[in-house]
Amino acid sequence: MGNIRVAIDGPAGAGKSTVSREVARQLGFVYLDSGAMYRAVAFAAIAKGISLTDAAALTTLANDIDITFDQSVPPRVFLGGTDVTSDIRLPEIGTAASIVSQIPGVRVAMVRQQQHLGARDSIVMEGRDIGTVVFPDAEVKIYLTASVGERARRRAGELVATGKFVALDDIEQQISERDYRDMNRDDSPLRVADGAWELNTDGIVIDDVITMIVSRVRTHS
Ligand code: DC
């Protein structure tokens, strides 16, 4: 049997990372967080003083950038060899990533690298456009979602766990704005891919979601 590509898309905070990582671990597949790549581009742009709306400079940056991951759980992210794992998780970098990811040249550069990785190994890749653009012929496609309230509560929980306190209302507003931008951009907007299995995780235990996806992959073809 050839490589199996599992595409997991959905809005911010739907539980994609936890689910994708664990599905990959249980199946022995490579895991790739494509959002971390857009976050790394945004982080590098800010560090270099590049405006988040300078399409030409951001496209050059995205083509030149050296993003690598290691095999830890969760994987560490390196930019030109420097560990940026926690820097790219700041909420303002999430917002900046959502802005730079609107630029077609940035997307082309990231999609090319993602497709290259998917050609090598069986992989679980999470993002916004994996089932629609990166691997439209993925063997298994999942669209993971949850209500804005539920997603904001989960994000708040994650931030509290790292010692940060942010008002729930502010997180809800950030998530709604990010959803709007990700779903309404011209290039590769967040959409349910053709043939995707839609899962709303409101009130569902994450372990059950993982089990459902793993058995769907195992019974595939
Ligand atoms: O998954 P995340 O929240 O870390 O992603 C950060 C931003 O990157 C997200 O708001 C939109 C962008 N993104 C994208 O455009 N395409 C992807 N495949 C993954 C992320």
Residues whose N, C-alpha, C, O or C-beta is under 5 A from the ligand:
A	BS01	DC	A12 S34 G35 A36 Y38 G94 A97 S98 S101 E126 G127 R128 D129 R178 D182
